[in-house]
Amino acid sequence: MFTGNIRAQLTPGHKLPKLNVDQMTSLEENFKQNRNPNDFELSLISAEVGLSEQDVRVWYQHRLAVWRQRQGLPANSGYVNE
């Protein structure tokens, strides 16, 4: 069942949000638990890390694309349900 709304998309580095170490750690931990959060989960994550929902969404889209590449899949396509 599809519940997330993140579409994998590589983002140029200059368009990625600037993160401190704590934010990066928290985002990575959240990504390990859920690679495709829904809008509500994104808002909770953004509040947790102190970033806008848009910044969190862009980070997740990029991170999902990187994850897909590492899995041998096309980076800029598809959703992941897990």
N, C-alpha and C positions, 0 to 999 in steps of 0.2 A: 504494500500500500504506500503510495507516494504522499508524504506529508511535508517535505521540505520544499524550498523554492530557490535553492542556490543552483545556478547553472555554471559549470566549469568554464572559466575564462582567464587566460593569462593576461595580466595587467602590466604595462610598462612600470618599471621600478619607481619612476618619478611620480606616478599616480597612486602608488600604494601609500596607505597611512603611515605616518612616522610613529613608531612604537618604542616604548621603553622596555627593558628586560622583563619587568613584571607583567606588562600587557601581553608581550609575546608568549611568555610562559603560560599565562592563563588562556589565551586563545588556542595555543597548541594542545593544552589539556582538554579544552572543550571540543576541539576538532577530533581528538582521539575517541571521545565518547559519542560524537555525532557529527558526521561529515556534512550533513545537509539539514541544518536547523530550519524550523518554520519561522514565520514572522514574530511570533510571541517569544520563541527561544532566542532569536536574534536581539530582541529588545532587552531581554534579561542579560544576555552576554554583554551587550553594549553598556548597560548600567554597571555591570560587574567590573569591566575593564576601563571604564571612563572614556569611551569613544562614542562617536555618533553611530546610529544604526547603519547609516550609509557606509561609514568607514569599515565597520565590522562586516557588512555584506561584501564589499570590495575585497577585503582580506580573505574571506571565506571563498569567494569565487576564484581568486588567484591560488589559494592554498589547495583547493579541490583540483584545479587544473594541474598543479605540480604533482599532486598525489596520483592523478590519472596517468600522467606521463611515466611516473615511476612504476605503475602497474602495466605499462606497455599499451596503454589506450590513448586515443587522440585527446589532446589537452583541452581543446575548445569545443567540446560537444557533450551533450548528455547530462543526465542527472544521476545521482547515486542514491539508491535506497538501502539503508542499513540501519 
